[in-house]
Amino acid sequence: MKMNKPFVLAALTSLFMLSSCGDSGKVQEGNTQQPRTPVEVISIHQGAISNHLTLFGSTIYLKRNVVTSPIPAFITDVHIKLGDRVNKGDLLYNLETKERRALGQQPLTSDTTLTSFGKIQVRASFSGIISTLDKQQLGDYVLEGSQLCTIAESNNLAVQINVPYEYTTYAKAGRKCMLILPDEREVDATITTPLTTMNALAQTQTILAKPNTTLFLPENLIVKVILTTNEQRNTNLLPRAAVLTDEMMQEYWVMKILNDSTAIKVPVVIGQKSKDEIEIISPAFQPADKILIKGNYGLPDTARVNVIH
């Protein structure tokens, strides 16, 4: 059978084109790159880390200054209210002796040296808070030594901390602590005196802490007390987000950059943990090592990554 040459040529051409398309598809498929996970990295750094114990305490004034009348007199002015904060030297009361009241104003106007005769000013001898206000009625007559008010001295403000007996070793006299007030203010304080009695039911010992700065606080205010249990200085630290663990929290590891596009899993031994950081005991990472801090969760042992920061 004799074949038509143009037909054969057309068939060969079509076959060649199909073959070329198939090869091109294979080459293109082979050049497809695997997706890379975007990640951020950080380096290990040296620093201090500590563990803390959180307890609660209440404010108490250890000393109260009783303000009394120096002489028998009438109360003419009261410049304070219950709960007021006063500073040393502030005017509290104006008093007038019965002799001054009996003489009246007229006989004293001609002699300027007598203008203050029989007038008594009672001032605060300490800074603090007016905790009791015994005399506040104008015109009241008070005897010498009569109690006018009481000032809870701010210099003697302390915090009573109820410490479980097993933790008393962290609350020795002279140790530092941190007070956190209800308004989130942080105040440094120092442990001063442990009391000799214990709460029989709770088995806690009352220990006093004194703020390092003068505070005007109401009595019986509940505050947090942070005690440092142990501290490591000049140790290797990583942010908590950089350290991964299993469900049982028995194994820990980090993802370390091997080259520009590959991250590998490196088991680590951790030490102390704080709110933001974890101590890395081993291995000994170098400052140039790059550890994944974002995008590291769920990555396999060897993963292709794209460092974006």
C-alpha positions as CSV (number, residue, x, y, z in Angstrom):
1,M,0.0,0.0,0.0
2,K,1.4,3.3,-1.0
3,M,1.2,6.1,1.6
4,N,0.8,9.7,0.9
5,K,4.0,11.6,1.8
6,P,2.3,14.8,2.9
7,F,0.1,12.8,5.3
8,V,3.1,11.0,6.8
9,L,5.0,14.2,7.3
10,A,2.0,15.8,9.1
11,A,1.7,12.9,11.4
12,L,5.4,12.9,12.3
13,T,5.2,16.6,13.0
14,S,2.2,16.2,15.4
15,L,3.9,13.4,17.2
16,F,7.1,15.4,17.7
17,M,5.1,18.4,19.0
18,L,3.2,16.2,21.6
19,S,6.5,14.7,22.7
20,S,8.0,18.1,23.2
21,C,5.1,19.3,25.2
22,G,5.3,16.3,27.5
23,D,9.0,16.8,28.1
24,S,8.5,20.5,28.8
25,G,5.8,19.7,31.4
26,K,8.2,17.3,33.1
27,V,11.0,19.8,33.3
28,Q,8.6,22.5,34.7
29,E,7.2,20.1,37.3
30,G,10.7,19.2,38.4
31,N,11.6,22.9,38.9
32,T,8.7,23.6,41.3
33,Q,10.0,24.8,44.6
34,Q,8.6,23.6,48.0
35,P,6.9,26.3,50.0
36,R,8.9,27.8,52.9
37,T,7.4,28.9,56.3
38,P,8.0,32.6,57.1
39,V,9.8,32.8,60.5
40,E,11.4,35.4,62.8
41,V,14.6,34.7,64.7
42,I,16.4,35.8,67.8
43,S,19.8,35.3,69.4
44,I,20.5,33.9,72.9
45,H,21.5,36.5,75.5
46,Q,23.1,36.7,78.9
47,G,21.1,37.9,81.9
48,A,19.6,37.3,85.3
49,I,16.5,35.2,86.0
50,S,14.7,34.5,89.2
51,N,11.8,32.5,90.7
52,H,9.2,34.3,92.8
53,L,6.7,33.4,95.5
54,T,3.5,35.5,95.7
55,L,1.9,36.0,99.1
56,F,-0.6,38.5,100.5
57,G,-0.4,40.9,103.3
58,S,-2.3,43.8,104.9
59,T,-1.1,47.3,105.9
60,I,-0.7,48.3,109.6
61,Y,0.6,51.3,111.4
62,L,3.0,50.3,114.1
63,K,3.0,53.6,115.8
64,R,0.3,56.2,116.4
65,N,1.0,59.7,117.7
66,V,-1.7,61.1,120.1
67,V,-2.2,64.8,119.8
68,T,-3.3,66.4,123.0
69,S,-4.2,69.9,124.2
70,P,-1.2,71.7,125.8
71,I,-3.4,73.8,128.1
72,P,-7.1,74.1,129.1
73,A,-8.7,76.0,126.2
74,F,-11.7,76.4,123.9
75,I,-11.5,75.0,120.3
76,T,-11.9,77.8,117.8
77,D,-10.9,76.1,114.5
78,V,-10.4,72.5,113.3
79,H,-8.3,72.2,110.1
80,I,-8.5,68.4,109.7
81,K,-11.0,65.7,108.9
82,L,-10.8,62.0,109.6
83,G,-8.6,60.2,107.1
84,D,-6.7,63.4,106.1
85,R,-3.0,63.1,105.2
86,V,-0.9,65.6,107.2
87,N,2.7,66.5,107.1
88,K,4.9,67.4,110.0
89,G,4.2,71.0,111.0
90,D,0.7,71.2,109.5
91,L,-1.8,73.2,111.5
92,L,-4.4,70.9,113.1
93,Y,-6.3,73.1,115.7
94,N,-6.6,76.6,116.9
95,L,-7.3,77.0,120.7
96,E,-8.2,79.9,122.8
97,T,-7.7,80.1,126.6
98,K,-10.5,81.1,128.9
99,E,-8.5,84.1,130.0
100,R,-8.4,85.4,126.4
101,R,-12.0,84.7,125.9
102,A,-12.9,86.5,129.2
103,L,-10.9,89.6,128.2
104,G,-12.3,89.9,124.8
105,Q,-10.7,91.8,121.9
106,Q,-11.1,95.4,123.0
107,P,-8.4,95.6,125.8
108,L,-5.8,94.0,123.6
109,T,-6.0,96.2,120.5
110,S,-3.8,99.0,121.9
111,D,-0.9,96.7,122.7
112,T,0.3,94.8,119.6
113,T,2.5,92.5,121.7
114,L,-0.7,91.0,123.2
115,T,-2.5,90.3,119.9
116,S,-1.6,86.6,120.1
117,F,-2.1,86.3,123.9
118,G,-4.1,83.2,124.8
119,K,-4.2,81.9,121.2
120,I,-2.7,78.4,120.8
121,Q,-1.9,76.6,117.5
122,V,-1.6,72.8,117.6
123,R,0.5,71.4,114.8
124,A,1.3,67.9,113.7
125,S,4.6,66.6,115.1
126,F,4.7,63.7,112.6
127,S,3.6,63.0,109.0
128,G,0.8,60.5,108.6
129,I,-2.9,60.0,108.4
130,I,-5.6,61.2,110.9
131,S,-6.8,57.8,112.2
132,T,-9.1,59.2,115.0
133,L,-10.7,62.6,115.4
134,D,-11.7,62.9,119.1
135,K,-12.5,66.6,119.1
136,Q,-14.0,68.4,116.2
137,Q,-16.8,70.6,117.6
138,L,-16.1,74.3,117.6
139,G,-16.5,75.9,121.1
140,D,-15.8,72.7,123.0
141,Y,-13.7,73.2,126.1
142,V,-10.8,70.8,126.6
143,L,-8.6,70.2,129.6
144,E,-4.9,70.1,129.5
145,G,-3.8,66.7,128.1
146,S,-7.2,66.0,126.5
147,Q,-6.8,63.9,123.4
148,L,-7.7,65.8,120.3
149,C,-6.8,63.4,117.5
150,T,-4.4,60.5,116.6
151,I,-1.9,60.5,113.7
152,A,-0.9,57.1,112.3
153,E,2.7,57.8,111.5
154,S,3.5,57.1,107.8
155,N,7.1,56.4,108.8
156,N,5.9,53.4,110.7
157,L,3.7,51.8,108.0
158,A,4.3,48.1,107.6
159,V,2.8,45.1,105.9
160,Q,1.8,42.0,107.8
161,I,2.6,39.0,105.6
162,N,1.2,35.6,106.5
163,V,4.0,33.2,105.4
164,P,3.5,29.4,105.3
165,Y,6.2,28.0,107.6
166,E,7.9,26.1,104.8
167,Y,8.6,29.4,103.0
168,T,9.9,31.4,106.0
169,T,13.4,30.8,104.8
170,Y,12.7,33.2,102.0
171,A,11.4,35.9,104.4
172,K,14.4,36.4,106.6
173,A,15.0,39.9,108.1
174,G,16.9,42.1,105.7
175,R,15.7,40.4,102.5
176,K,14.1,42.5,99.8
177,C,10.6,42.1,98.5
178,M,8.1,43.8,96.2
179,L,4.7,45.2,97.2
180,I,2.1,45.4,94.5
181,L,-0.8,47.7,95.5
182,P,-4.4,47.4,94.3
183,D,-3.8,50.2,91.8
184,E,-0.8,48.2,90.3
185,R,1.8,50.4,91.8
186,E,5.0,48.5,92.7
187,V,6.9,49.5,95.9
188,D,10.2,48.1,97.1
189,A,10.2,46.9,100.7
190,T,12.4,45.1,103.2
191,I,11.6,42.3,105.5
192,T,12.1,43.5,109.1
193,T,10.7,41.5,112.0
194,P,9.2,38.0,112.2
195,L,6.6,37.7,115.0
196,T,6.9,34.8,117.4
197,T,3.4,33.5,117.1
198,M,1.8,31.4,114.4
199,N,-1.7,31.0,113.1
200,A,-2.7,27.6,114.6
201,L,-5.2,26.8,111.8
202,A,-3.3,28.0,108.7
203,Q,0.2,27.3,110.1
204,T,1.4,30.6,108.9
205,Q,3.8,33.0,110.6
206,T,3.3,36.7,110.6
207,I,6.3,38.6,109.2
208,L,6.5,42.4,108.8
209,A,7.8,44.2,105.7
210,K,8.5,47.9,105.7
211,P,8.2,50.0,102.5
212,N,11.5,51.7,101.4
213,T,9.6,54.9,100.7
214,T,7.0,56.9,102.7
215,L,3.5,55.9,101.7
216,F,0.1,57.3,102.7
217,L,-2.1,54.2,102.7
218,P,-5.2,53.2,104.7
219,E,-4.8,50.5,107.3
220,N,-5.9,46.9,106.5
221,L,-5.3,47.4,102.8
222,I,-4.7,44.0,101.1
223,V,-1.5,44.0,98.9
224,K,0.5,41.4,97.0
225,V,3.9,40.6,98.3
226,I,6.5,39.1,95.8
227,L,9.4,37.2,97.4
228,T,12.4,36.1,95.4
229,T,13.1,32.4,96.1
230,N,16.3,32.0,94.0
231,E,18.1,33.9,91.3
232,Q,20.7,33.1,88.6
233,R,22.9,35.8,87.1
234,N,24.9,35.8,83.9
235,T,23.1,32.8,82.5
236,N,21.9,32.0,78.9
237,L,18.3,33.1,78.3
238,L,15.7,32.8,75.6
239,P,12.2,34.2,75.3
240,R,9.5,31.6,76.3
241,A,8.1,31.7,72.7
242,A,11.4,30.3,71.4
243,V,11.3,27.2,73.5
244,L,8.9,24.4,72.5
245,T,7.8,21.3,74.5
246,D,5.7,18.2,74.2
247,E,2.2,17.7,75.8
248,M,3.7,16.2,79.0
249,M,6.3,19.0,79.3
250,Q,9.1,16.4,79.5
251,E,11.1,17.3,76.5
252,Y,12.1,20.8,75.3
253,W,13.7,21.9,72.1
254,V,14.3,24.9,69.9
255,M,14.4,25.4,66.1
256,K,17.8,26.6,65.1
257,I,18.6,28.1,61.7
258,L,21.1,25.8,59.9
259,N,21.5,28.0,56.8
260,D,19.5,30.7,55.1
261,S,16.5,28.4,54.4
262,T,16.7,25.4,56.8
263,A,15.8,25.1,60.4
264,I,16.6,22.0,62.5
265,K,15.3,20.8,65.9
266,V,17.8,21.1,68.8
267,P,16.9,19.4,72.1
268,V,17.6,21.7,75.1
269,V,17.9,21.3,78.9
270,I,16.1,24.2,80.6
271,G,16.6,25.7,84.1
272,Q,14.6,28.4,85.7
273,K,11.5,30.0,84.1
274,S,10.1,33.4,84.6
275,K,7.1,35.1,83.1
276,D,8.9,36.1,79.9
277,E,12.1,34.1,79.7
278,I,13.6,30.6,80.2
279,E,17.1,29.7,81.2
280,I,19.0,27.4,78.7
281,I,21.5,25.1,80.6
282,S,22.6,23.1,77.5
283,P,23.6,23.1,74.7
284,A,25.9,26.1,74.8
285,F,24.6,28.3,72.0
286,Q,26.7,31.1,70.5
287,P,25.6,34.7,70.1
288,A,25.7,34.2,66.4
289,D,23.2,31.3,66.5
290,K,19.8,32.2,65.2
291,I,16.8,30.7,67.1
292,L,13.2,30.8,65.7
293,I,10.9,32.8,67.9
294,K,7.9,33.1,65.5
295,G,6.7,30.5,63.0
296,N,8.4,27.7,64.9
297,Y,5.3,25.9,66.3
298,G,4.6,22.7,64.5
299,L,7.7,22.6,62.3
300,P,9.2,19.2,61.6
301,D,12.8,18.3,62.5
302,T,14.2,19.7,59.3
303,A,12.1,22.4,57.8
304,R,12.4,24.9,54.9
305,V,11.9,28.4,56.2
306,N,12.0,32.0,55.0
307,V,13.6,34.4,57.5
308,I,11.7,37.6,57.4
309,H,13.2,39.3,60.4
